[in-house]
Amino acid sequence: MSTAETVSLEDLMEVGKIVSAHGIRGEMRVHPSTDFPERFEKKGVRWLLRPGQAEAEIVKLTKGYFQDGKGLYVIQLQSVTDRNGAEALRGCTILVKKDDRPELDEGEFHVSDLVGLEVYMQASQDLLGTVTNVLFAGNDLLEVAIEGRKEPALIPFVEAIVPVVDLPNRRIEITPPPGLI
């Protein structure tokens, strides 16, 4: 793997995590954290962040495809040619440059823009908590840390429950049904 181009982690965003090897020729399965298949299907430069490392290394994606029924992508990196090499990358994060973000349609958001937003109850304007993650499970779920609770709240990211996403003011307003929170 080459380190010809050094890029700061602040300039990169996660698009997936390697979860296992696939076969014996160095392919690996990736759990996506993006809705853009081209991140795994289009050949080109990506970055790899190993667990515990502070600097990402440049890698070249040579092929990739969606694995139907599994919700995973199978990818091949140029420098990985066998199962042992693929297994050694389990737990690594696949990254792309933030400025390489696809254009979104109205009502679509990048996960990295949602994490860190404050969540307010729309009716009372009371602060509920902060978005800590977005989980992909059929409908996307906002994981919201709430002061005084051990477990985060999972809020379906659908317009009926999350009618306001105000990126410039870094806030979300929700109208949860009774019993959700």
N, C-alpha and C positions, 0 to 999 in steps of 0.2 A: 504494500500500500504506500502510495506516495504522499508526501507532505509538502508538495511543491507550492500549494496555495494555503496560506494560513488565514483563517477567518475566525473572528471572535465569536464566542458562544452567543453573545448578545445579538449578533447579526444572523443567527440561525434559528430555525424552529423545527420542532419534532414533527415527523410525519408517520412514524411507526417504530415498533420495537421487535427485534428478532426474538422469536419464541422457541425455535427449534431448527435442527437440520432437517432437510428433506432429501431423501435418497442418498446416493454415494458420490455424486459429482460436485459437491460443494454448494448445492442449492440450499436455501433456507426459507423458513416460513416467517412471515412478518405480520404482526397484529397492527392494522392501520389505525392512526389517530387523525386521519384526514378523509374527506369525502371525494378526493380527487384521484382517480385511478392512475392518471398519468404519472403520479409520483413514483409508482412502482412498475409501470408498463413502458414508459419512455426511457430509452437508453440515455445515459449521460452521467454527469458528476453529481454525487451526493456526499454527505459527510457522515462519519461514523463516530459515535461517542461511546467509549467503553465505560462500564460501571466504575465509579470512583475516579475517573479521569477528569481533568479540568480543560482539556483541549481536544477538539474533534480532529479526526484525520480524514483526508480526502479519499474517496473511493469512486470507482466507476461501475455503475449499474449496466450490465450487458444484456439482461433480459428479465422479464417479470410478467406474471399473469395472475389473475384472480382465481382462487381455488374455490369453486362452487360448493356450497353446502357447509363450508368451514368458516367463512367470513375472514379468510386470511389471503395474503398474497404470497406467492412463491417467487423469490428473486435469486439472481445469480450476480455476484460481484466478480469483477475481472480477476482479482487477486486470490480468490478462494476456489480451489480446484478439487477438494475432497471433503468427505464427511467430517473428518477431524477439524479441518479449518472452519467449516460451518458451525460445528458444535462449540468451538472456541469463541464464537461471536454471540452465543446465546446471551440475552439480556442487554445487548448493545442497542443503542437508539440510532435510528436513521434520521438525518436532518437535511434540510434544504435552506437556502438563503431566504430570509424574510422578504427581501425585495423581489423574490421570484413567486409571489403569491398570485394565484389565478384571480381574475375579476369575478366578483360575486353578483348574483341577481339580488333584487330588492328582497329584504327579509332573510338573507343568508349572512352568516358571520363566520369568521375564522375563529377556531377554538382559542388561539392565543389572545384574541381580542376580548374574549369573555372571561377568562380566568383573571381573578383579581377584582372584578366588578362588584360593587356593593349591591345587595338585594334588599328592596324595600317592599312592604305590603302596600299595594296601591291605594286601598281605601283609607288607611290611617297615616301613610307615609312613615311608619315606624321602620327602623332599620332591623332587618331580620338576620343578615349575615353577609358572607363573602363567598363568591364562586371560587372553588378550589380546583375543580376539574369538570370536564364534560365527558360523560360515559356514553358509549355507542351501544344501544340495546334496543333495536327496533326503532323506537323514538329516542332521540337523544335525551339524556338526563343531565340536568345541572346538579353537580354535587356542591352543596352549600354548607359551609362551616357556620354553626350557630353558637354564639357565646353561651357557655354553661352546659352545652350538650357534648357528650363524648362522640356520638355518631353523627355524621353529617346528614342533612336532609337531602333527599333525591327528588328533584322537581322536574317533571316532564317539560321539555323545552318545546312547547307547542303554543301557538299564539293565544289560545283561549286562557291559558294559565300564565303565560309570560307575554302580556300585550305590549310592554314597553322595554326596548333595549336602546339605551341612550349612551352610545359610545363616547361622544365628546365629553359628557359629564360623568362617565365611568359608573353608570348605575343601571339597574334592572328593576322594573316594578312587576310584582306578581299578584295574581288573584287566585290563590289556591282553593280548591274545593274543601269543604269541611273534612277534617281528619287527615289531610295530606301531611301537615307539618306537626 
